[in-house]
């Protein structure tokens, strides 16, 4: 590892940004009580957040390509910190929604540029493992954001808990500035439209994105709605609901580095990726059984398979076009497929919430899983040799 301090700082930033990603959903039952909202309100606000993350993936990749991934990461962390603090201070639903969108914009600048920095500082030949650790740090932060913020919100109120998350993000931003070296100077680099088209229209990236849409929707639907579902539908205590939802992330933490190591040694990543995507959809369907045990099992399956699918998908994306695209476009490739996955799944929170508020949660879990099976089908077109080229 070329710079342990810089690598640690980037991983800490990912951890802290994950706390802010999930903290809002974890205390939404308290927010709903103050603002007279229900699961539909959670769906609307979550949709605007995901929209912010999705729409700004490509601009984040462009910024990283032109000015370096370090600057992109600093900007994203700062936006997350400020928006979380302000969320704890506002008293209107419309302002909550707008600030949550801004927070999503900040999150868009984290993963793609962060992956480039991690692979820059991690040992060569084990980049998949490095991505696994980086992704695992997000899941670890999610455990704290889901389970920890349920308890913190109940103890000190949702406003103080959100402000706390923002202050922690601000501290992480300072750490990033102090410990991560400036990006190598490349003043002669210019973004060419022909190269942008080569990234945007790359058929392997587009096909790969179908599987990432499935992974993204399964994982996010489980995390966004599981706590509220357990509390409001199955009448589970807040602490227990947070712990069950947190187990999804615990399993994901353990699976991520393992998946990265398996990818580094896997001669047929495409087949493994396809199996993982379908297994993730199946795991989400288990939650359709109205039982705490089914919810727990669903979370465990989704946590393990979705994290592994994500590591495989992102690691495959790094190898696509590597021989023909300039190195500076590495973050853009990752941000592009991440953006497609998020935009492809932006409808999911709203549709899920509408179905859950009407026919019920069982149908919402089952229909979402069924739709994801259909969405995953194009991944069968992904050839192993195409993915590795």
Kinemage of the C-alpha trace (Angstrom):
@kinemage 1
@onewidth
@group {chain A} dominant
@subgroup {mainchain}
@vectorlist {calphas} color= white
{ca unk a 1} P 0.000 0.000 0.000
{ca unk a 2} L 1.522 3.287 -1.118
{ca unk a 3} L -0.134 5.568 1.446
{ca unk a 4} L -1.865 3.956 4.399
{ca unk a 5} L -3.030 7.259 5.900
{ca unk a 6} L -4.632 8.393 2.659
{ca unk a 7} L -6.285 4.990 2.178
{ca unk a 8} L -7.612 5.064 5.751
{ca unk a 9} L -8.978 8.594 5.275
{ca unk a 10} L -10.856 7.632 2.094
{ca unk a 11} L -12.352 4.569 3.789
{ca unk a 12} L -13.388 6.661 6.824
{ca unk a 13} L -15.126 9.129 4.502
{ca unk a 14} L -17.064 6.280 2.899
{ca unk a 15} L -18.018 5.003 6.366
{ca unk a 16} L -19.252 8.420 7.522
{ca unk a 17} L -21.152 9.136 4.309
{ca unk a 18} L -22.971 5.820 4.746
{ca unk a 19} L -24.103 6.921 8.205
{ca unk a 20} L -25.632 10.029 6.663
{ca unk a 21} L -27.163 7.972 3.826
{ca unk a 22} L -29.206 5.793 6.191
{ca unk a 23} L -29.642 7.938 9.308
{ca unk a 24} L -32.650 9.770 7.878
{ca unk a 25} L -34.621 6.594 7.144
{ca unk a 26} L -33.788 5.224 10.580
{ca unk a 27} L -35.397 8.154 12.378
{ca unk a 28} L -38.222 8.682 9.896
{ca unk a 29} L -40.855 7.338 12.289
{ca unk a 30} L -39.965 10.270 14.575
{ca unk a 31} L -39.915 12.711 11.665
{ca unk a 32} L -43.270 11.333 10.446
{ca unk a 33} L -44.796 12.011 13.841
{ca unk a 34} L -43.606 15.635 13.825
{ca unk a 35} L -44.626 16.333 10.241
{ca unk a 36} L -47.735 14.098 10.101
{ca unk a 37} L -46.318 11.843 7.361
{ca unk a 38} L -46.636 8.103 6.602
{ca unk a 39} L -44.830 5.549 4.459
{ca unk a 40} L -45.798 7.492 1.323
{ca unk a 41} L -43.918 10.509 2.676
{ca unk a 42} L -40.863 8.343 3.250
{ca unk a 43} L -41.165 7.060 -0.305
{ca unk a 44} L -41.348 10.571 -1.790
{ca unk a 45} L -38.405 11.956 0.187
{ca unk a 46} L -36.355 8.839 -0.487
{ca unk a 47} L -37.105 9.110 -4.198
{ca unk a 48} L -35.799 12.691 -4.324
{ca unk a 49} L -32.668 11.597 -2.441
{ca unk a 50} L -31.998 8.726 -4.863
{ca unk a 51} L -32.678 11.099 -7.770
{ca unk a 52} L -29.983 13.439 -6.470
{ca unk a 53} L -27.522 10.566 -6.161
{ca unk a 54} L -28.378 9.225 -9.614
{ca unk a 55} L -28.517 12.389 -11.719
{ca unk a 56} L -25.196 13.728 -10.445
{ca unk a 57} L -23.175 10.537 -10.904
{ca unk a 58} L -22.054 11.601 -14.374
{ca unk a 59} L -21.118 15.176 -13.382
{ca unk a 60} L -19.174 13.673 -10.468
{ca unk a 61} L -17.261 11.448 -12.872
{ca unk a 62} L -16.533 14.403 -15.157
{ca unk a 63} L -15.272 16.486 -12.237
{ca unk a 64} L -13.036 13.627 -11.117
{ca unk a 65} L -11.699 13.195 -14.658
{ca unk a 66} L -10.917 16.890 -15.078
{ca unk a 67} L -9.848 17.976 -11.594
{ca unk a 68} L -9.043 14.686 -9.856
{ca unk a 69} L -10.958 12.293 -7.566
{ca unk a 70} L -9.695 13.960 -4.371
{ca unk a 71} L -11.448 17.261 -5.129
{ca unk a 72} L -14.640 15.438 -6.099
{ca unk a 73} L -14.601 13.503 -2.832
{ca unk a 74} L -14.052 16.659 -0.761
{ca unk a 75} L -16.952 18.444 -2.477
{ca unk a 76} L -19.302 15.510 -1.944
{ca unk a 77} L -18.438 15.127 1.738
{ca unk a 78} L -18.942 18.846 2.348
{ca unk a 79} L -22.376 18.818 0.700
{ca unk a 80} L -23.418 15.837 2.809
{ca unk a 81} L -22.253 17.497 6.034
{ca unk a 82} L -24.015 20.806 5.417
{ca unk a 83} L -27.297 19.262 4.235
{ca unk a 84} L -27.506 16.844 7.193
{ca unk a 85} L -26.969 19.668 9.673
{ca unk a 86} L -29.628 21.802 7.999
{ca unk a 87} L -32.103 18.886 7.915
{ca unk a 88} L -31.979 18.888 11.702
{ca unk a 89} L -32.949 22.574 11.762
{ca unk a 90} L -35.824 22.913 9.274
{ca unk a 91} L -39.532 22.713 10.069
{ca unk a 92} L -41.149 22.189 6.651
{ca unk a 93} L -41.531 18.982 4.652
{ca unk a 94} L -40.606 20.740 1.400
{ca unk a 95} L -37.302 21.885 2.912
{ca unk a 96} L -36.633 18.370 4.196
{ca unk a 97} L -37.175 17.069 0.674
{ca unk a 98} L -34.921 19.687 -0.949
{ca unk a 99} L -32.119 19.150 1.558
{ca unk a 100} L -32.367 15.408 1.193
{ca unk a 101} L -31.956 15.919 -2.568
{ca unk a 102} L -28.832 18.028 -1.939
{ca unk a 103} L -27.518 15.316 0.343
{ca unk a 104} L -28.056 12.854 -2.495
{ca unk a 105} L -26.030 15.111 -4.795
{ca unk a 106} L -23.193 14.969 -2.268
{ca unk a 107} L -23.377 11.191 -2.100
{ca unk a 108} L -23.025 11.059 -5.902
{ca unk a 109} L -19.472 12.392 -5.560
{ca unk a 110} L -18.341 9.682 -3.132
{ca unk a 111} L -18.227 6.203 -4.641
{ca unk a 112} L -16.709 6.556 -8.133
{ca unk a 113} L -13.902 8.941 -7.154
{ca unk a 114} L -13.389 6.971 -3.948
{ca unk a 115} L -12.897 3.713 -5.857
{ca unk a 116} L -10.184 5.356 -7.971
{ca unk a 117} L -8.355 6.581 -4.857
{ca unk a 118} L -8.631 3.197 -3.141
{ca unk a 119} L -7.244 1.335 -6.143
{ca unk a 120} L -4.508 3.987 -6.408
{ca unk a 121} L -3.348 3.351 -2.851
{ca unk a 122} L -4.121 -0.387 -2.552
{ca unk a 123} L -1.591 -3.016 -3.586
{ca unk a 124} L -1.512 -3.902 -7.255
{ca unk a 125} L -3.137 -7.164 -8.298
{ca unk a 126} L -5.650 -7.029 -5.431
{ca unk a 127} L -7.811 -4.142 -6.590
{ca unk a 128} L -10.966 -6.259 -6.226
{ca unk a 129} L -10.128 -6.814 -2.569
{ca unk a 130} L -9.543 -3.084 -2.138
{ca unk a 131} L -12.943 -2.305 -3.635
{ca unk a 132} L -14.405 -4.938 -1.321
{ca unk a 133} L -12.971 -3.220 1.743
{ca unk a 134} L -14.162 0.166 0.486
{ca unk a 135} L -17.666 -1.129 -0.141
{ca unk a 136} L -17.600 -2.924 3.203
{ca unk a 137} L -16.844 0.354 4.967
{ca unk a 138} L -20.043 1.751 3.479
{ca unk a 139} L -21.967 -1.203 4.865
{ca unk a 140} L -20.318 -0.770 8.274
{ca unk a 141} L -21.379 2.863 8.258
{ca unk a 142} L -24.836 1.681 7.273
{ca unk a 143} L -24.980 -0.546 10.361
{ca unk a 144} L -24.232 2.479 12.505
{ca unk a 145} L -26.648 4.649 10.538
{ca unk a 146} L -29.498 2.134 10.702
{ca unk a 147} L -29.176 0.528 14.133
{ca unk a 148} L -27.252 3.263 15.906
{ca unk a 149} L -29.372 6.150 14.728
{ca unk a 150} L -32.607 4.388 15.701
{ca unk a 151} L -31.316 4.339 19.269
{ca unk a 152} L -29.759 7.806 19.094
{ca unk a 153} L -32.911 9.318 17.621
{ca unk a 154} L -35.039 7.801 20.380
{ca unk a 155} L -32.625 9.096 23.023
{ca unk a 156} L -31.949 12.668 21.882
{ca unk a 157} L -34.548 13.288 19.158
{ca unk a 158} L -34.289 13.111 15.387
{ca unk a 159} L -33.065 16.696 15.005
{ca unk a 160} L -30.011 16.281 17.213
{ca unk a 161} L -29.274 12.903 15.618
{ca unk a 162} L -29.245 14.402 12.105
{ca unk a 163} L -27.086 17.336 13.181
{ca unk a 164} L -24.686 14.870 14.802
{ca unk a 165} L -24.392 12.927 11.548
{ca unk a 166} L -23.605 16.147 9.685
{ca unk a 167} L -20.936 17.225 12.169
{ca unk a 168} L -19.241 13.822 11.867
{ca unk a 169} L -19.230 14.219 8.080
{ca unk a 170} L -17.665 17.663 8.452
{ca unk a 171} L -14.881 16.152 10.583
{ca unk a 172} L -14.335 13.449 7.941
{ca unk a 173} L -14.022 16.147 5.281
{ca unk a 174} L -11.254 17.818 7.290
{ca unk a 175} L -9.516 14.446 7.612
{ca unk a 176} L -9.705 14.021 3.851
{ca unk a 177} L -8.133 17.421 3.233
{ca unk a 178} L -5.288 16.764 5.669
{ca unk a 179} L -4.344 13.174 4.821
{ca unk a 180} L -5.026 12.597 1.128
{ca unk a 181} L -2.341 14.058 -1.181
{ca unk a 182} L -3.236 16.350 -4.028
{ca unk a 183} L -4.086 14.595 -7.275
{ca unk a 184} L -1.231 14.416 -9.783
{ca unk a 185} L -1.197 17.531 -11.929
{ca unk a 186} L -2.540 16.993 -15.433
{ca unk a 187} L -3.199 20.463 -16.822
{ca unk a 188} L -2.971 19.235 -20.401
{ca unk a 189} L -5.914 16.853 -19.943
{ca unk a 190} L -9.062 17.832 -21.828
{ca unk a 191} L -12.392 16.053 -22.012
{ca unk a 192} L -13.155 14.956 -25.565
{ca unk a 193} L -16.720 14.398 -26.747
{ca unk a 194} L -15.656 11.336 -28.729
{ca unk a 195} L -14.295 9.757 -25.543
{ca unk a 196} L -17.430 10.634 -23.604
{ca unk a 197} L -19.517 8.917 -26.282
{ca unk a 198} L -17.261 5.882 -26.036
{ca unk a 199} L -18.045 5.646 -22.320
{ca unk a 200} L -21.761 6.434 -22.552
{ca unk a 201} L -22.467 4.103 -25.478
{ca unk a 202} L -20.233 1.220 -24.441
{ca unk a 203} L -22.558 -1.759 -24.780
{ca unk a 204} L -20.834 -3.807 -22.089
{ca unk a 205} L -21.252 -1.032 -19.526
{ca unk a 206} L -24.920 -0.690 -20.461
{ca unk a 207} L -25.568 -4.434 -20.178
{ca unk a 208} L -23.673 -4.629 -16.905
{ca unk a 209} L -25.861 -1.842 -15.529
{ca unk a 210} L -28.980 -4.048 -15.732
{ca unk a 211} L -27.572 -6.314 -13.040
{ca unk a 212} L -26.517 -3.340 -10.927
{ca unk a 213} L -30.064 -1.962 -11.122
{ca unk a 214} L -31.303 -5.187 -9.533
{ca unk a 215} L -28.614 -5.103 -6.849
{ca unk a 216} L -29.256 -1.442 -6.089
{ca unk a 217} L -33.036 -1.760 -5.797
{ca unk a 218} L -32.907 -4.908 -3.649
{ca unk a 219} L -30.383 -3.504 -1.228
{ca unk a 220} L -31.880 -0.018 -0.966
{ca unk a 221} L -35.493 -1.199 -0.688
{ca unk a 222} L -34.531 -3.510 2.154
{ca unk a 223} L -32.605 -0.802 3.983
{ca unk a 224} L -34.981 2.114 3.341
{ca unk a 225} L -38.184 0.327 4.334
{ca unk a 226} L -37.322 -2.599 6.605
{ca unk a 227} L -37.158 -0.635 9.870
{ca unk a 228} L -40.422 1.177 9.170
{ca unk a 229} L -42.073 -2.060 7.956
{ca unk a 230} L -41.103 -3.952 11.107
{ca unk a 231} L -42.224 -1.118 13.378
{ca unk a 232} L -45.494 -0.179 11.693
{ca unk a 233} L -46.691 -3.458 10.150
{ca unk a 234} L -45.271 -6.207 12.375
{ca unk a 235} L -45.274 -4.060 15.543
{ca unk a 236} L -41.649 -4.765 16.380
{ca unk a 237} L -39.913 -2.499 18.918
{ca unk a 238} L -37.711 0.226 17.412
{ca unk a 239} L -34.469 -1.184 18.824
{ca unk a 240} L -35.220 -4.699 17.575
{ca unk a 241} L -36.264 -3.389 14.150
{ca unk a 242} L -33.012 -1.453 13.865
{ca unk a 243} L -30.994 -4.507 14.894
{ca unk a 244} L -32.701 -6.749 12.302
{ca unk a 245} L -32.170 -4.207 9.541
{ca unk a 246} L -28.596 -3.714 10.684
{ca unk a 247} L -27.855 -7.418 10.256
{ca unk a 248} L -28.291 -6.965 6.506
{ca unk a 249} L -25.357 -4.615 6.577
{ca unk a 250} L -23.333 -6.799 8.937
{ca unk a 251} L -23.560 -9.667 6.451
{ca unk a 252} L -22.726 -7.270 3.631
{ca unk a 253} L -19.618 -6.104 5.498
{ca unk a 254} L -18.385 -9.677 5.781
{ca unk a 255} L -19.279 -10.551 2.188
{ca unk a 256} L -17.673 -7.540 0.478
{ca unk a 257} L -13.953 -8.293 1.036
{ca unk a 258} L -14.605 -11.985 0.379
{ca unk a 259} L -16.325 -11.119 -2.907
{ca unk a 260} L -13.411 -8.887 -3.857
{ca unk a 261} L -10.911 -11.678 -3.219
{ca unk a 262} L -13.045 -14.173 -5.166
{ca unk a 263} L -13.246 -11.740 -8.094
{ca unk a 264} L -9.455 -11.345 -8.184
{ca unk a 265} L -9.195 -15.126 -8.645
{ca unk a 266} L -12.378 -15.792 -10.654
{ca unk a 267} L -11.941 -16.791 -14.338
{ca unk a 268} L -15.683 -16.474 -15.067
{ca unk a 269} L -16.937 -13.332 -13.342
{ca unk a 270} L -19.947 -13.027 -15.678
{ca unk a 271} L -21.579 -16.272 -14.578
{ca unk a 272} L -21.053 -15.493 -10.913
{ca unk a 273} L -22.441 -11.994 -11.398
{ca unk a 274} L -25.631 -13.308 -13.034
{ca unk a 275} L -26.231 -15.873 -10.269
{ca unk a 276} L -25.734 -13.224 -7.593
{ca unk a 277} L -28.226 -10.827 -9.219
{ca unk a 278} L -31.008 -13.428 -9.365
{ca unk a 279} L -30.237 -14.605 -5.832
{ca unk a 280} L -30.588 -11.007 -4.623
{ca unk a 281} L -34.067 -10.698 -6.150
{ca unk a 282} L -35.042 -14.005 -4.552
{ca unk a 283} L -33.842 -12.772 -1.193
{ca unk a 284} L -36.042 -9.692 -1.429
{ca unk a 285} L -39.075 -11.863 -2.266
{ca unk a 286} L -38.700 -13.735 1.035
{ca unk a 287} L -39.837 -10.583 2.853
{ca unk a 288} L -43.284 -11.031 1.289
{ca unk a 289} L -43.965 -13.573 4.056
{ca unk a 290} L -45.362 -11.437 6.918
{ca unk a 291} L -43.039 -12.737 9.611
{ca unk a 292} L -40.157 -11.302 11.593
{ca unk a 293} L -38.138 -14.434 10.788
{ca unk a 294} L -38.817 -14.027 7.060
{ca unk a 295} L -37.748 -10.387 7.272
{ca unk a 296} L -34.549 -11.452 9.014
{ca unk a 297} L -33.794 -14.159 6.434
{ca unk a 298} L -34.568 -11.774 3.583
{ca unk a 299} L -32.148 -9.222 4.968
{ca unk a 300} L -29.377 -11.789 5.380
{ca unk a 301} L -29.739 -13.099 1.806
{ca unk a 302} L -30.016 -9.622 0.298
{ca unk a 303} L -27.056 -8.380 2.314
{ca unk a 304} L -24.736 -11.189 1.209
{ca unk a 305} L -25.729 -11.478 -2.450
{ca unk a 306} L -26.243 -7.803 -3.265
{ca unk a 307} L -22.890 -6.748 -1.835
{ca unk a 308} L -21.120 -9.522 -3.754
{ca unk a 309} L -22.989 -8.598 -6.953
{ca unk a 310} L -21.981 -4.965 -6.538
{ca unk a 311} L -18.303 -5.800 -6.010
{ca unk a 312} L -18.320 -8.028 -9.094
{ca unk a 313} L -20.166 -5.445 -11.182
{ca unk a 314} L -17.895 -2.531 -10.269
{ca unk a 315} L -14.759 -4.656 -10.605
{ca unk a 316} L -15.855 -5.831 -14.059
{ca unk a 317} L -16.583 -2.221 -15.043
{ca unk a 318} L -12.997 -1.226 -14.217
{ca unk a 319} L -11.738 -3.683 -16.845
{ca unk a 320} L -14.098 -2.603 -19.619
{ca unk a 321} L -12.454 -0.332 -22.185
{ca unk a 322} L -9.249 -0.171 -20.174
{ca unk a 323} L -7.101 -0.634 -23.283
{ca unk a 324} L -8.802 2.134 -25.292
{ca unk a 325} L -9.939 4.702 -22.683
{ca unk a 326} L -7.600 7.074 -20.882
{ca unk a 327} L -6.906 6.430 -17.204
{ca unk a 328} L -8.636 9.665 -16.167
{ca unk a 329} L -11.974 8.205 -17.275
{ca unk a 330} L -11.835 5.431 -14.670
{ca unk a 331} L -14.077 7.283 -12.203
{ca unk a 332} L -16.399 8.278 -15.046
{ca unk a 333} L -16.969 4.642 -16.093
{ca unk a 334} L -17.826 3.666 -12.540
{ca unk a 335} L -19.986 6.750 -11.938
{ca unk a 336} L -21.786 6.169 -15.255
{ca unk a 337} L -22.938 2.626 -14.488
{ca unk a 338} L -23.649 3.639 -10.882
{ca unk a 339} L -25.836 6.441 -12.201
{ca unk a 340} L -27.693 4.121 -14.563
{ca unk a 341} L -28.316 1.704 -11.695
{ca unk a 342} L -29.638 4.474 -9.470
{ca unk a 343} L -31.754 6.133 -12.158
{ca unk a 344} L -33.093 2.729 -13.122
{ca unk a 345} L -34.133 2.242 -9.533
{ca unk a 346} L -35.384 5.745 -8.746
{ca unk a 347} L -38.972 4.609 -9.204
{ca unk a 348} L -38.650 1.787 -6.685
{ca unk a 349} L -39.094 3.624 -3.353
{ca unk a 350} L -42.165 5.502 -4.576
{ca unk a 351} L -43.845 2.484 -6.198
{ca unk a 352} L -43.034 0.271 -3.236
{ca unk a 353} L -44.469 2.845 -0.826
{ca unk a 354} L -47.686 3.221 -2.845
{ca unk a 355} L -48.255 -0.543 -2.969
{ca unk a 356} L -47.368 -0.936 0.718
{ca unk a 357} L -49.787 1.827 1.709
{ca unk a 358} L -52.545 0.225 -0.418
{ca unk a 359} L -52.646 -3.558 -0.952
{ca unk a 360} L -49.969 -4.103 1.674
{ca unk a 361} L -46.305 -4.871 2.244
{ca unk a 362} L -46.437 -8.517 1.140
{ca unk a 363} L -47.493 -7.569 -2.371
{ca unk a 364} L -44.978 -4.713 -2.425
{ca unk a 365} L -42.045 -7.025 -1.610
{ca unk a 366} L -43.202 -9.724 -4.061
{ca unk a 367} L -43.926 -7.439 -7.041
{ca unk a 368} L -40.649 -5.570 -6.610
{ca unk a 369} L -38.724 -8.854 -6.663
{ca unk a 370} L -40.615 -10.064 -9.742
{ca unk a 371} L -39.890 -6.870 -11.655
{ca unk a 372} L -36.213 -7.191 -10.792
{ca unk a 373} L -36.048 -10.686 -12.263
{ca unk a 374} L -37.275 -9.201 -15.552
{ca unk a 375} L -34.827 -6.287 -15.365
{ca unk a 376} L -31.888 -8.655 -14.838
{ca unk a 377} L -32.508 -10.656 -18.039
{ca unk a 378} L -30.246 -8.552 -20.353
{ca unk a 379} L -27.212 -9.534 -18.260
{ca unk a 380} L -27.296 -12.916 -20.012
{ca unk a 381} L -25.922 -11.056 -23.052
{ca unk a 382} L -22.771 -10.149 -21.159
{ca unk a 383} L -19.951 -12.314 -22.478
{ca unk a 384} L -17.090 -13.177 -20.167
{ca unk a 385} L -14.488 -12.186 -22.726
{ca unk a 386} L -16.340 -8.899 -23.375
{ca unk a 387} L -16.408 -8.095 -19.677
{ca unk a 388} L -12.697 -8.723 -19.336
{ca unk a 389} L -11.589 -6.742 -22.348
